[in-house]
Amino acid sequence: MKTQVSKFASTILVLIYCSLQCNFIQIDSTQALKALDKGIIFLKEDRIIKNIRLMQINELYIVYEKNGNLHDLMKDEIKSMEFINAHPKPMVVVFENNIAVFSELQYKTHLKN
């Protein structure tokens, strides 16, 4: 268990370092994204997309899986993404200037994945 947490934490640290060094961040680490588990996307236009799995974070868009199908979504359309069942802790992702910012989710949303 500690090895999994350690690998996830080091992957996140590398991603944060990259986001500070670059104008964008591209995440396709399968292990880090699997650790997020299923999540919810909150769109700026007050819509939600439930039961998603984040597959990739690219320069301008994300790729997510829902019901066995892949979809893409521009980052500037996303308010936030919440991953309540992420390991080791629940996570929220927001995009600031197209850079993914991961932080610990401080509350549990009333929506279920």
All heavy atoms as an XYZ file, in Angstrom:
923
protein
N       0.820     -1.189      0.000
C       0.000      0.000      0.000
C       0.868      1.258      0.000
O       0.627      2.172     -0.740
C      -0.941     -0.049      1.201
C      -1.809      1.150      1.329
S      -2.998      1.204     -0.015
C      -3.962      2.582      0.465
N       1.905      1.265      0.845
C       2.782      2.432      0.901
C       3.490      2.651     -0.428
O       3.716      3.775     -0.823
C       3.805      2.277      2.029
C       3.238      2.529      3.396
C       4.322      2.553      4.423
C       3.734      2.870      5.778
N       4.750      2.984      6.807
N       3.829      1.568     -1.113
C       4.487      1.686     -2.409
C       3.560      2.349     -3.419
O       3.972      3.221     -4.167
C       4.920      0.298     -2.921
O       5.748     -0.308     -1.941
C       5.667      0.419     -4.228
N       2.273      1.968     -3.422
C       1.312      2.571     -4.337
C       1.139      4.058     -4.035
O       1.123      4.873     -4.935
C      -0.039      1.874     -4.240
C      -0.049      0.481     -4.828
C      -1.393     -0.197     -4.631
O      -2.122      0.123     -3.704
N      -1.688     -1.138     -5.503
N       1.010      4.397     -2.758
C       0.852      5.794     -2.358
C       2.103      6.570     -2.744
O       2.020      7.671     -3.280
C       0.578      5.905     -0.846
C       0.625      7.349     -0.386
C      -0.766      5.283     -0.513
N       3.269      5.997     -2.506
C       4.526      6.650     -2.821
C       4.663      6.900     -4.319
O       5.070      7.971     -4.745
C       5.689      5.795     -2.316
O       6.901      6.362     -2.713
N       4.314      5.897     -5.142
C       4.398      6.059     -6.595
C       3.427      7.131     -7.065
O       3.752      7.949     -7.911
C       4.101      4.743     -7.306
C       5.232      3.749     -7.223
C       4.886      2.487     -7.971
C       5.994      1.460     -7.837
N       5.662      0.207     -8.524
N       2.205      7.131     -6.516
C       1.212      8.127     -6.896
C       1.691      9.524     -6.495
O       1.629     10.459     -7.286
C      -0.139      7.828     -6.249
C      -1.192      8.842     -6.570
C      -1.772      8.872     -7.822
C      -1.582      9.774     -5.625
C      -2.746      9.819     -8.132
C      -2.545     10.718     -5.921
C      -3.123     10.732     -7.180
N       2.187      9.658     -5.278
C       2.649     10.950     -4.790
C       3.810     11.466     -5.629
O       3.854     12.644     -5.990
C       3.057     10.848     -3.321
N       4.759     10.604     -5.980
C       5.885     11.055     -6.792
C       5.448     11.410     -8.199
O       5.949     12.346     -8.796
C       7.031     10.047     -6.813
O       6.594      8.752     -6.947
N       4.458     10.689     -8.729
C       3.931     11.039    -10.054
C       3.290     12.417    -10.010
O       3.524     13.244    -10.894
C       2.893      9.995    -10.523
O       3.524      8.716    -10.569
C       2.338     10.348    -11.892
N       2.492     12.690     -8.985
C       1.856     14.001     -8.848
C       2.910     15.096     -8.690
O       2.792     16.162     -9.280
C       0.857     14.008     -7.671
C      -0.316     13.074     -7.972
C       0.368     15.416     -7.364
C      -1.140     13.460     -9.185
N       3.958     14.841     -7.899
C       5.018     15.841     -7.726
C       5.704     16.148     -9.048
O       5.996     17.306     -9.349
C       6.034     15.372     -6.682
C       5.551     15.412     -5.240
C       6.602     14.807     -4.310
C       5.229     16.821     -4.812
N       5.962     15.124     -9.842
C       6.570     15.330    -11.163
C       5.639     16.169    -12.027
O       6.065     17.089    -12.721
C       6.891     13.982    -11.846
C       7.227     14.181    -13.313
C       8.035     13.296    -11.125
N       4.345     15.873    -11.979
C       3.378     16.621    -12.774
C       3.316     18.081    -12.348
O       3.245     18.974    -13.182
C       2.003     15.973    -12.665
C       1.908     14.549    -13.205
C       0.527     13.974    -12.925
C       2.223     14.495    -14.674
N       3.355     18.317    -11.039
C       3.337     19.689    -10.538
C       4.600     20.414    -10.970
O       4.556     21.554    -11.422
C       3.171     19.715     -9.005
C       1.764     19.229     -8.628
C       3.435     21.102     -8.438
C       1.579     18.952     -7.159
N       5.753     19.757    -10.877
C       7.012     20.355    -11.312
C       6.935     20.716    -12.786
O       7.309     21.814    -13.186
C       8.176     19.404    -11.053
C       9.476     19.916    -11.616
C      10.184     20.912    -10.955
C       9.982     19.420    -12.809
C      11.359     21.411    -11.471
C      11.164     19.903    -13.331
C      11.844     20.896    -12.666
O      13.007     21.389    -13.190
N       6.426     19.784    -13.597
C       6.300     20.040    -15.040
C       5.372     21.212    -15.301
O       5.640     22.029    -16.169
C       5.778     18.805    -15.772
S       6.990     17.491    -15.886
N       4.285     21.294    -14.545
C       3.340     22.383    -14.779
C       3.967     23.731    -14.427
O       3.628     24.739    -15.019
C       2.048     22.167    -13.998
O       2.262     22.314    -12.627
N       4.892     23.755    -13.487
C       5.559     24.998    -13.141
C       6.621     25.369    -14.167
O       6.936     26.540    -14.348
C       6.207     24.881    -11.754
C       5.239     24.707    -10.588
C       6.022     24.447     -9.302
C       4.350     25.926    -10.445
N       7.167     24.390    -14.847
C       8.239     24.624    -15.809
C       7.737     24.866    -17.228
O       8.461     25.363    -18.063
C       9.203     23.426    -15.823
C       9.867     23.173    -14.491
C      10.691     24.356    -14.036
O      11.410     24.947    -14.817
N      10.568     24.718    -12.762
N       6.507     24.484    -17.537
C       5.984     24.547    -18.899
C       4.729     25.405    -18.942
O       4.129     25.687    -17.925
C       5.625     23.138    -19.390
S       6.930     21.933    -19.170
N       4.325     25.776    -20.139
C       3.069     26.504    -20.304
C       1.884     25.557    -20.282
O       0.748     25.985    -20.237
C       3.062     27.282    -21.621
C       4.028     28.433    -21.574
O       4.299     28.962    -20.511
N       4.543     28.815    -22.714
N       2.116     24.294    -20.390
C       1.039     23.308    -20.349
C       1.578     22.041    -19.717
O       2.763     21.884    -19.507
C       0.497     23.008    -21.754
C       1.461     22.265    -22.619
C       1.426     20.885    -22.691
C       2.401     22.939    -23.359
C       2.320     20.183    -23.480
C       3.308     22.241    -24.151
C       3.262     20.878    -24.220
N       0.670     21.162    -19.420
C       1.043     19.878    -18.852
C       0.305     18.799    -19.619
O      -0.858     18.947    -19.954
C       0.701     19.829    -17.347
C       1.162     18.522    -16.744
C      -0.762     20.032    -17.094
C       1.106     18.510    -15.231
N       0.991     17.741    -19.951
C       0.341     16.620    -20.618
C       0.503     15.413    -19.709
O       1.610     15.018    -19.375
C       0.963     16.341    -21.980
C       0.286     15.189    -22.683
C       0.720     15.047    -24.117
O       1.292     15.943    -24.684
N       0.440     13.897    -24.688
N      -0.627     14.872    -19.303
C      -0.611     13.733    -18.403
C      -1.164     12.527    -19.142
O      -2.265     12.571    -19.646
C      -1.465     13.986    -17.150
C      -0.969     15.219    -16.412
C      -1.469     12.774    -16.235
C      -1.866     15.637    -15.289
N      -0.391     11.487    -19.228
C      -0.927     10.251    -19.780
C      -0.406      9.059    -18.986
O      -0.376      7.961    -19.468
C      -0.627     10.117    -21.275
C       0.859     10.183    -21.570
O       1.662     10.159    -20.626
O       1.215     10.254    -22.739
N       0.032      9.329    -17.760
C       0.492      8.267    -16.887
C      -0.705      7.429    -16.457
O      -1.540      7.870    -15.677
C       1.195      8.847    -15.671
O       1.435      7.829    -14.733
N      -0.793      6.245    -16.983
C      -1.918      5.367    -16.704
C      -2.080      5.122    -15.215
O      -3.190      5.149    -14.690
C      -1.735      4.031    -17.450
O      -1.532      4.325    -18.826
C      -2.931      3.146    -17.295
N      -0.981      4.901    -14.528
C      -1.054      4.596    -13.102
C      -1.631      5.771    -12.300
O      -2.504      5.591    -11.456
C       0.332      4.255    -12.575
C       0.316      3.851    -11.115
C       1.681      3.446    -10.630
O       2.650      3.496    -11.366
N       1.768      3.060     -9.377
N      -1.181      6.985    -12.587
C      -1.677      8.158    -11.856
C      -3.148      8.397    -12.155
O      -3.927      8.704    -11.248
C      -0.856      9.385    -12.221
N      -3.545      8.248    -13.399
C      -4.942      8.491    -13.757
C      -5.856      7.393    -13.227
O      -6.980      7.672    -12.822
C      -5.087      8.633    -15.273
C      -4.380      9.854    -15.858
C      -4.528      9.887    -17.373
C      -4.905     11.139    -15.245
N      -5.383      6.139    -13.185
C      -6.191      5.058    -12.605
C      -6.429      5.300    -11.119
O      -7.482      4.965    -10.597
C      -5.500      3.705    -12.806
C      -5.743      3.106    -14.157
C      -5.147      1.717    -14.238
C      -5.405      1.098    -15.595
N      -4.814     -0.231    -15.707
N      -5.466      5.909    -10.452
C      -5.596      6.177     -9.022
C      -6.705      7.195     -8.746
O      -7.248      7.240     -7.652
C      -4.270      6.671     -8.446
N      -7.060      7.998     -9.762
C      -8.155      8.957     -9.576
C      -9.511      8.269     -9.523
O     -10.444      8.787     -8.945
C      -8.156      9.989    -10.712
C      -6.986     10.951    -10.729
C      -7.067     11.829    -11.966
C      -6.955     11.803     -9.466
N      -9.634      7.105    -10.139
C     -10.882      6.346    -10.193
C     -11.929      7.151    -10.955
O     -11.607      8.033    -11.727
C     -11.342      5.960     -8.785
C     -12.284      4.757     -8.775
O     -12.250      3.974     -9.735
O     -13.046      4.623     -7.806
N     -13.206      6.850    -10.744
C     -14.276      7.556    -11.458
C     -14.493      8.943    -10.864
O     -14.292      9.156     -9.678
C     -15.575      6.761    -11.405
C     -15.563      5.569    -12.312
C     -16.951      5.004    -12.452
C     -16.919      3.914    -13.511
N     -18.259      3.382    -13.759
N     -14.947      9.858    -11.713
C     -15.142     11.220    -11.250
C     -16.306     11.920    -11.907
O     -17.077     11.326    -12.666
N     -16.405     13.200    -11.603
C     -17.467     14.063    -12.103
C     -16.814     15.309    -12.703
O     -15.922     15.889    -12.092
C     -18.401     14.511    -10.960
C     -19.010     13.299    -10.257
C     -19.493     15.438    -11.474
C     -19.721     13.645     -8.961
N     -17.281     15.712    -13.892
C     -16.825     16.959    -14.502
C     -17.925     17.998    -14.309
O     -19.079     17.753    -14.651
C     -16.545     16.787    -16.009
C     -15.453     15.740    -16.241
C     -16.145     18.126    -16.631
C     -15.223     15.408    -17.707
N     -17.546     19.142    -13.747
C     -18.459     20.271    -13.617
C     -18.094     21.278    -14.697
O     -16.977     21.804    -14.707
C     -18.338     20.904    -12.224
C     -18.811     20.006    -11.127
C     -17.932     19.148    -10.484
C     -20.142     20.004    -10.741
C     -18.357     18.307     -9.480
C     -20.590     19.161     -9.719
C     -19.696     18.316     -9.090
N     -19.024     21.527    -15.616
C     -18.773     22.447    -16.722
C     -19.150     23.874    -16.329
O     -20.007     24.092    -15.470
C     -19.577     22.026    -17.955
C     -19.241     20.630    -18.497
C     -20.212     20.247    -19.598
C     -17.815     20.586    -19.003
N     -18.526     24.850    -16.973
C     -18.804     26.255    -16.688
C     -20.225     26.637    -17.030
O     -20.768     27.570    -16.463
C     -17.810     27.142    -17.435
C     -16.409     27.037    -16.873
C     -15.445     27.918    -17.610
C     -14.056     27.777    -17.001
N     -13.051     28.502    -17.762
N     -20.845     25.935    -17.952
C     -22.223     26.250    -18.337
C     -23.241     25.553    -17.433
O     -24.371     25.294    -17.830
C     -22.469     25.893    -19.794
C     -22.210     24.434    -20.110
C     -22.286     24.107    -21.582
O     -21.852     24.933    -22.382
O     -22.792     23.014    -21.903
N     -22.836     25.236    -16.208
C     -23.697     24.628    -15.190
C     -24.278     23.286    -15.600
O     -25.434     22.978    -15.304
C     -24.818     25.591    -14.776
C     -24.269     26.795    -14.032
O     -23.256     26.631    -13.322
O     -24.842     27.886    -14.166
N     -23.491     22.491    -16.278
C     -23.850     21.102    -16.587
C     -22.827     20.217    -15.899
O     -21.734     20.667    -15.557
C     -23.780     20.842    -18.098
C     -24.899     21.416    -18.883
C     -24.848     20.944    -20.327
N     -23.768     19.976    -20.524
C     -23.195     19.691    -21.681
N     -23.584     20.273    -22.754
N     -22.219     18.808    -21.777
N     -23.195     18.971    -15.705
C     -22.253     18.009    -15.126
C     -22.197     16.768    -15.996
O     -23.149     16.434    -16.698
C     -22.622     17.623    -13.680
C     -24.011     16.983    -13.635
C     -22.541     18.812    -12.754
C     -24.332     16.377    -12.297
N     -21.061     16.111    -15.944
C     -20.876     14.820    -16.615
C     -20.398     13.865    -15.536
O     -19.312     14.044    -14.978
C     -19.852     14.907    -17.757
C     -20.236     16.008    -18.749
C     -19.736     13.552    -18.459
C     -19.170     16.305    -19.780
N     -21.226     12.874    -15.208
C     -20.922     11.943    -14.118
C     -20.319     10.647    -14.663
O     -20.427     10.346    -15.840
C     -22.202     11.630    -13.350
C     -22.786     12.834    -12.633
C     -24.183     12.632    -12.121
C     -24.287     11.562    -11.087
N     -25.637     11.466    -10.484
N     -19.728      9.892    -13.760
C     -19.189      8.553    -14.049
C     -18.159      8.555    -15.167
O     -18.250      7.777    -16.108
C     -20.324      7.580    -14.392
C     -21.262      7.385    -13.234
O     -20.825      7.234    -12.102
N     -22.544      7.405    -13.514
N     -17.182      9.436    -15.065
C     -16.135      9.488    -16.086
C     -14.837      8.923    -15.526
O     -14.625      8.885    -14.311
C     -15.902     10.924    -16.599
C     -15.378     11.866    -15.481
C     -17.184     11.502    -17.170
C     -13.922     12.134    -15.563
N     -13.989      8.490    -16.408
C     -12.610      8.127    -16.065
C     -11.707      9.013    -16.905
O     -11.811      9.033    -18.129
C     -12.312      6.667    -16.381
C     -12.925      5.721    -15.408
C     -12.307      4.326    -15.562
N     -12.986      3.401    -14.720
C     -12.676      3.189    -13.434
N     -11.700      3.848    -12.879
N     -13.345      2.315    -12.724
N     -10.847      9.764    -16.242
C      -9.919     10.645    -16.936
C      -8.828      9.802    -17.580
O      -8.153      9.025    -16.916
C      -9.331     11.657    -15.952
C      -8.475     12.759    -16.526
C      -9.273     13.594    -17.534
C      -7.962     13.645    -15.411
N      -8.671      9.940    -18.884
C      -7.699      9.136    -19.622
C      -6.431      9.924    -19.950
O      -5.348      9.367    -19.963
C      -8.317      8.608    -20.920
C      -9.621      7.836    -20.720
S      -9.456      6.415    -19.635
C      -8.611      5.270    -20.685
N      -6.582     11.223    -20.261
C      -5.446     12.050    -20.660
C      -5.735     13.509    -20.385
O      -6.880     13.944    -20.474
C      -5.216     11.930    -22.171
C      -4.015     11.181    -22.570
C      -3.816     11.196    -24.086
O      -4.617     11.731    -24.839
N      -2.759     10.592    -24.518
N      -4.675     14.253    -20.074
C      -4.756     15.711    -20.019
C      -3.730     16.221    -21.010
O      -2.537     15.980    -20.859
C      -4.476     16.255    -18.604
C      -5.502     15.710    -17.611
C      -4.492     17.780    -18.625
C      -5.260     16.136    -16.179
N      -4.208     16.884    -22.042
C      -3.337     17.412    -23.086
C      -3.235     18.927    -22.962
O      -3.783     19.522    -22.040
C      -3.889     17.019    -24.466
C      -3.840     15.516    -24.655
O      -2.790     14.917    -24.630
N      -5.006     14.907    -24.809
N      -2.565     19.546    -23.914
C      -2.315     20.985    -23.848
C      -3.611     21.799    -23.760
O      -3.720     22.692    -22.931
C      -1.510     21.430    -25.066
C      -1.148     22.891    -25.032
C      -0.249     23.302    -26.178
O       0.132     22.444    -26.995
O       0.070     24.490    -26.249
N      -4.593     21.506    -24.597
C      -5.813     22.303    -24.641
C      -7.073     21.545    -24.265
O      -8.133     22.145    -24.095
C      -6.003     22.899    -26.042
C      -4.908     23.849    -26.507
C      -5.147     24.260    -27.953
C      -4.829     25.071    -25.604
N      -6.988     20.239    -24.145
C      -8.181     19.438    -23.900
C      -7.870     18.223    -23.040
O      -6.711     17.873    -22.838
C      -8.808     18.986    -25.222
C      -7.915     18.067    -26.035
C      -8.054     16.692    -25.943
C      -6.937     18.576    -26.867
C      -7.236     15.839    -26.664
C      -6.116     17.739    -27.604
C      -6.279     16.373    -27.499
O      -5.451     15.537    -28.214
N      -8.950     17.609    -22.530
C      -8.807     16.352    -21.808
C      -9.483     15.258    -22.622
O     -10.318     15.533    -23.483
C      -9.448     16.408    -20.402
C     -10.977     16.563    -20.497
C      -8.829     17.499    -19.561
C     -11.714     16.204    -19.227
N      -9.118     14.030    -22.332
C      -9.792     12.866    -22.903
C     -10.322     12.066    -21.723
O      -9.588     11.795    -20.770
C      -8.828     11.998    -23.747
C      -9.538     10.753    -24.257
C      -8.232     12.804    -24.894
N     -11.619     11.736    -21.780
C     -12.217     10.951    -20.718
C     -13.040      9.820    -21.315
O     -13.447      9.873    -22.473
C     -13.070     11.815    -19.779
C     -14.301     12.421    -20.405
C     -15.536     11.777    -20.323
C     -14.247     13.637    -21.069
C     -16.679     12.331    -20.889
C     -15.375     14.198    -21.638
C     -16.585     13.539    -21.544
O     -17.717     14.090    -22.107
N     -13.262      8.790    -20.497
C     -14.058      7.634    -20.912
C     -15.358      7.654    -20.131
O     -15.382      7.913    -18.931
C     -13.280      6.348    -20.637
C     -14.011      5.084    -21.039
C     -14.821      4.480    -19.902
O     -14.408      4.597    -18.741
O     -15.877      3.896    -20.189
N     -16.459      7.449    -20.852
C     -17.769      7.339    -20.225
C     -18.538      6.258    -20.969
O     -18.626      6.293    -22.200
C     -18.517      8.670    -20.281
C     -19.900      8.591    -19.637
C     -20.540      9.954    -19.552
C     -21.952      9.861    -19.017
N     -22.027      9.564    -17.600
N     -19.057      5.314    -20.230
C     -19.829      4.208    -20.817
C     -19.072      3.482    -21.923
O     -19.643      3.109    -22.942
C     -21.175      4.712    -21.355
C     -22.052      5.284    -20.278
O     -21.984      4.864    -19.129
N     -22.860      6.256    -20.631
N     -17.767      3.326    -21.752
C     -16.958      2.584    -22.714
C     -16.555      3.368    -23.949
O     -15.874      2.839    -24.827
N     -16.944      4.635    -24.040
C     -16.596      5.471    -25.192
C     -15.666      6.599    -24.770
O     -15.822      7.170    -23.690
C     -17.863      6.082    -25.817
C     -18.802      5.014    -26.327
O     -18.406      4.143    -27.077
N     -20.058      5.079    -25.892
N     -14.716      6.957    -25.643
C     -13.804      8.059    -25.374
C     -14.411      9.360    -25.892
O     -15.022      9.400    -26.958
C     -12.453      7.820    -26.035
C     -11.633      6.671    -25.480
C     -10.333      6.535    -26.254
C     -11.346      6.861    -24.001
N     -14.214     10.423    -25.105
C     -14.692     11.753    -25.466
C     -13.567     12.741    -25.191
O     -12.738     12.506    -24.317
C     -15.902     12.152    -24.620
C     -17.030     11.173    -24.681
N     -18.006     11.233    -25.631
C     -17.327     10.107    -23.900
C     -18.877     10.246    -25.441
N     -18.474      9.548    -24.393
N     -13.576     13.865    -25.911
C     -12.639     14.928    -25.575
C     -13.431     16.171    -25.195
O     -14.601     16.321    -25.542
C     -11.647     15.210    -26.700
C     -12.304     15.620    -28.005
O     -13.535     15.673    -28.079
O     -11.565     15.897    -28.952
N     -12.790     17.040    -24.431
C     -13.452     18.235    -23.923
C     -12.385     19.305    -23.739
O     -11.333     19.043    -23.151
C     -14.137     17.911    -22.591
C     -14.972     18.993    -21.930
C     -16.165     19.381    -22.807
C     -15.459     18.511    -20.572
N     -12.658     20.498    -24.247
C     -11.715     21.601    -24.105
C     -11.602     22.006    -22.628
O     -12.603     22.070    -21.918
C     -12.167     22.804    -24.940
C     -12.237     22.514    -26.437
S     -10.656     22.031    -27.154
C      -9.732     23.547    -27.043
N     -10.389     22.272    -22.194
C     -10.167     22.640    -20.792
C     -10.915     23.907    -20.400
O     -11.383     24.021    -19.275
C      -8.673     22.861    -20.535
C      -7.839     21.621    -20.532
C      -6.424     22.045    -20.214
C      -5.432     20.954    -20.345
N      -4.070     21.461    -20.078
N     -11.026     24.856    -21.329
C     -11.672     26.119    -20.976
C     -13.180     25.991    -20.770
O     -13.830     26.927    -20.341
C     -11.347     27.210    -21.986
C     -11.806     26.901    -23.406
O     -12.455     25.859    -23.629
O     -11.504     27.713    -24.301
N     -13.751     24.818    -21.029
C     -15.166     24.571    -20.764
C     -15.400     23.977    -19.373
O     -16.535     23.858    -18.923
C     -15.735     23.597    -21.806
C     -15.719     24.120    -23.222
C     -16.241     23.114    -24.219
O     -17.170     22.352    -23.872
O     -15.714     23.070    -25.336
N     -14.311     23.609    -18.691
C     -14.396     22.884    -17.424
C     -14.220     23.830    -16.238
O     -13.245     24.576    -16.170
C     -13.324     21.774    -17.371
C     -13.527     20.795    -18.527
C     -13.348     21.056    -16.026
C     -12.389     19.818    -18.702
N     -15.170     23.762    -15.305
C     -15.048     24.503    -14.048
C     -14.131     23.723    -13.102
O     -13.204     24.273    -12.533
C     -16.427     24.693    -13.418
C     -16.442     25.593    -12.209
C     -17.806     25.661    -11.521
C     -18.911     25.986    -12.472
N     -20.231     26.093    -11.818
N     -14.431     22.422    -12.928
C     -13.602     21.561    -12.082
C     -13.950     20.101    -12.355
O     -14.958     19.803    -12.994
C     -13.802     21.875    -10.599
O     -15.111     21.540    -10.197
N     -13.103     19.226    -11.849
C     -13.354     17.786    -11.885
C     -13.108     17.264    -10.481
O     -12.117     17.617     -9.854
C     -12.417     17.087    -12.874
C     -12.626     17.520    -14.303
S     -11.632     16.591    -15.498
C      -9.983     17.099    -15.066
N     -14.019     16.426    -10.005
C     -13.878     15.865     -8.658
C     -13.762     14.353     -8.739
O     -14.498     13.710     -9.491
C     -15.078     16.248     -7.795
C     -15.159     17.721     -7.516
C     -16.326     18.087     -6.620
O     -17.074     17.185     -6.186
O     -16.494     19.291     -6.361
N     -12.849     13.831     -7.946
C     -12.612     12.393     -7.876
C     -12.690     11.983     -6.410
O     -11.696     11.981     -5.692
C     -11.257     12.054     -8.499
C     -11.174     12.455     -9.947
C     -10.689     13.692    -10.314
C     -11.615     11.592    -10.939
C     -10.636     14.076    -11.646
C     -11.572     11.957    -12.273
C     -11.083     13.199    -12.625
N     -13.899     11.646     -5.972
C     -14.166     11.350     -4.562
C     -13.450     10.087     -4.107
O     -12.991      9.999     -2.978
C     -15.684     11.218     -4.333
C     -16.368     12.545     -4.628
C     -15.994     10.776     -2.915
C     -17.872     12.452     -4.687
N     -13.339      9.107     -4.986
C     -12.746      7.816     -4.618
C     -11.276      7.700     -4.997
O     -10.740      6.600     -5.052
C     -13.540      6.679     -5.261
C     -14.975      6.669     -4.795
O     -15.249      6.853     -3.619
N     -15.898      6.485     -5.717
N     -10.626      8.817     -5.274
C      -9.206      8.791     -5.647
C      -8.380      8.230     -4.493
O      -8.726      8.384     -3.326
C      -8.724     10.186     -6.005
N      -7.285      7.583     -4.851
C      -6.391      6.996     -3.850
C      -5.084      7.758     -3.846
O      -4.531      8.006     -4.902
C      -6.131      5.524     -4.161
C      -7.392      4.720     -4.253
N      -8.163      4.404     -3.162
C      -8.032      4.207     -5.319
C      -9.214      3.709     -3.557
N      -9.165      3.581     -4.861
N      -4.567      8.200     -2.736
C      -5.005      7.879     -1.392
C      -6.076      8.828     -0.850
O      -6.697      8.529      0.161
C      -3.726      8.005     -0.578
C      -2.939      9.047     -1.267
C      -3.267      8.899     -2.734
N      -6.304      9.991     -1.476
C      -7.268     10.952     -0.948
C      -8.138     11.487     -2.080
O      -7.704     11.541     -3.225
C      -6.542     12.131     -0.288
C      -5.746     11.749      0.933
C      -5.085     12.952      1.545
C      -4.308     12.503      2.783
N      -3.716     13.620      3.479
N      -9.356     11.932     -1.757
C     -10.196     12.552     -2.778
C      -9.493     13.776     -3.381
O      -8.823     14.517     -2.667
C     -11.443     12.980     -2.001
C     -11.458     12.117     -0.784
C     -10.021     11.860     -0.450
N      -9.649     13.953     -4.691
C      -8.941     15.023     -5.398
C      -9.915     15.883     -6.182
O     -10.951     15.409     -6.638
C      -7.917     14.439     -6.378
C      -6.841     13.573     -5.776
S      -5.654     14.497     -4.811
C      -4.741     15.298     -6.099
N      -9.543     17.147     -6.350
C     -10.240     18.059     -7.249
C      -9.192     18.596     -8.221
O      -8.040     18.815     -7.848
C     -10.952     19.210     -6.487
C      -9.978     20.082     -5.743
C     -11.803     20.021     -7.427
N      -9.605     18.756     -9.475
C      -8.718     19.277    -10.510
C      -9.380     20.509    -11.106
O     -10.557     20.474    -11.478
C      -8.469     18.244    -11.633
C      -7.515     18.799    -12.678
C      -7.947     16.936    -11.066
N      -8.632     21.606    -11.161
C      -9.074     22.807    -11.854
C      -7.991     23.185    -12.850
O      -6.848     22.735    -12.734
C      -9.357     23.985    -10.882
C     -10.514     23.658     -9.952
C      -8.127     24.348    -10.082
N      -8.350     23.989    -13.813
C      -7.379     24.419    -14.821
C      -7.179     25.915    -14.703
O      -8.128     26.684    -14.810
C      -7.861     24.049    -16.227
C      -7.954     22.566    -16.427
C      -9.178     21.930    -16.388
C      -6.816     21.806    -16.617
C      -9.275     20.559    -16.552
C      -6.895     20.441    -16.773
C      -8.129     19.815    -16.750
N      -5.945     26.306    -14.457
C      -5.578     27.716    -14.388
C      -4.631     27.988    -15.540
O      -3.540     27.414    -15.589
C      -4.928     28.034    -13.048
C      -5.868     27.840    -11.872
C      -5.203     28.087    -10.531
O      -4.007     28.478    -10.496
O      -5.876     27.877     -9.517
N      -5.064     28.810    -16.476
C      -4.283     29.079    -17.690
C      -3.905     27.793    -18.402
O      -2.769     27.605    -18.826
C      -3.038     29.906    -17.360
C      -3.387     31.244    -16.771
O      -4.320     31.897    -17.220
N      -2.661     31.654    -15.748
N      -4.864     26.891    -18.498
C      -4.712     25.584    -19.152
C      -3.735     24.649    -18.452
O      -3.291     23.668    -19.026
C      -4.328     25.726    -20.625
C      -5.523     26.016    -21.482
O      -6.659     25.729    -21.095
N      -5.291     26.578    -22.641
N      -3.398     24.945    -17.210
C      -2.520     24.077    -16.423
C      -3.363     23.362    -15.379
O      -4.132     23.991    -14.649
C      -1.390     24.883    -15.743
C      -0.516     25.532    -16.815
C      -0.559     23.990    -14.823
C       0.507     26.490    -16.257
N      -3.237     22.046    -15.316
C      -3.994     21.252    -14.347
C      -3.430     21.481    -12.943
O      -2.237     21.332    -12.725
C      -3.919     19.774    -14.697
N      -4.319     21.837    -12.027
C      -3.933     22.031    -10.633
C      -4.700     21.002     -9.812
O      -5.927     21.033     -9.746
C      -4.263     23.462    -10.157
C      -3.901     23.619     -8.691
C      -3.559     24.489    -11.019
N      -3.955     20.071     -9.213
C      -4.541     19.011     -8.396
C      -4.482     19.430     -6.939
O      -3.457     19.924     -6.475
C      -3.740     17.704     -8.536
C      -3.859     17.067     -9.871
C      -3.135     17.532    -10.952
C      -4.678     15.972    -10.058
C      -3.240     16.932    -12.197
C      -4.784     15.359    -11.286
C      -4.063     15.849    -12.366
N      -5.574     19.233     -6.213
C      -5.547     19.477     -4.773
C      -6.498     18.508     -4.089
O      -7.358     17.907     -4.725
C      -5.912     20.926     -4.447
O      -7.159     21.256     -4.988
N      -6.303     18.386     -2.792
C      -7.150     17.480     -2.028
C      -8.551     18.057     -1.926
O      -8.724     19.247     -1.678
C      -6.567     17.278     -0.638
C      -7.326     16.281      0.192
C      -6.701     16.074      1.551
O      -5.527     16.451      1.752
O      -7.399     15.555      2.428
N      -9.546     17.229     -2.160
C     -10.937     17.646     -2.068
C     -11.290     17.801     -0.599
O     -11.150     16.866      0.185
C     -11.833     16.608     -2.743
C     -13.304     16.923     -2.872
C     -13.521     18.183     -3.701
C     -14.032     15.764     -3.513
N     -11.737     18.982     -0.212
C     -12.014     19.283      1.190
C     -13.423     18.929      1.625
O     -13.749     18.988      2.788
C     -11.750     20.761      1.467
C     -10.317     21.159      1.216
C      -9.332     20.429      2.101
O      -9.581     20.225      3.283
N      -8.210     20.013      1.544
N     -14.281     18.603      0.690
C     -15.653     18.246      1.006
C     -16.091     17.160      0.045
O     -15.483     16.947     -0.982
C     -16.578     19.459      0.869
C     -16.649     19.951     -0.546
C     -17.634     19.507     -1.409
C     -15.706     20.869     -1.037
C     -17.685     19.934     -2.727
C     -15.767     21.292     -2.344
C     -16.756     20.832     -3.191
O     -16.801     21.264     -4.478
N     -17.174     16.511      0.380
C     -17.733     15.515     -0.530
C     -18.965     16.110     -1.195
O     -19.840     16.628     -0.529
C     -18.105     14.227      0.211
C     -16.879     13.454      0.625
C     -17.221     12.043      0.948
C     -15.930     11.285      1.208
N     -16.152      9.884      1.362
N     -18.980     16.056     -2.491
C     -20.114     16.584     -3.238
C     -21.346     15.754     -2.951
O     -21.245     14.606     -2.544
C     -19.792     16.600     -4.749
O     -20.904     17.143     -5.440
C     -19.515     15.228     -5.278
N     -22.500     16.322     -3.161
C     -23.745     15.592     -2.944
C     -24.028     14.654     -4.116
O     -24.897     13.810     -4.045
C     -24.908     16.564     -2.770
C     -25.176     17.402     -3.976
N     -24.394     18.480     -4.306
C     -26.111     17.289     -4.942
C     -24.860     19.008     -5.428
N     -25.880     18.314     -5.832
N     -23.273     14.792     -5.194
C     -23.457     13.919     -6.344
C     -22.646     12.664     -6.172
O     -21.521     12.701     -5.689
C     -23.016     14.642     -7.623
C     -23.771     15.929     -7.933
C     -23.095     16.652     -9.083
C     -25.203     15.599     -8.289
N     -23.198     11.548     -6.564
C     -22.479     10.289     -6.490
C     -21.918      9.969     -7.856
O     -22.532     10.255     -8.864
C     -23.385      9.165     -6.018
C     -23.817      9.339     -4.590
C     -24.565      8.149     -4.120
C     -24.926      8.348     -2.645
N     -25.577      7.192     -2.104
N     -20.725      9.364     -7.869
C     -20.137      8.949     -9.137
C     -20.979      7.850     -9.668
O     -20.933      7.284    -10.614
C     -18.700      8.485     -8.949
C     -17.806      9.643     -8.581
O     -18.132     10.786     -8.832
N     -16.684      9.354     -7.986
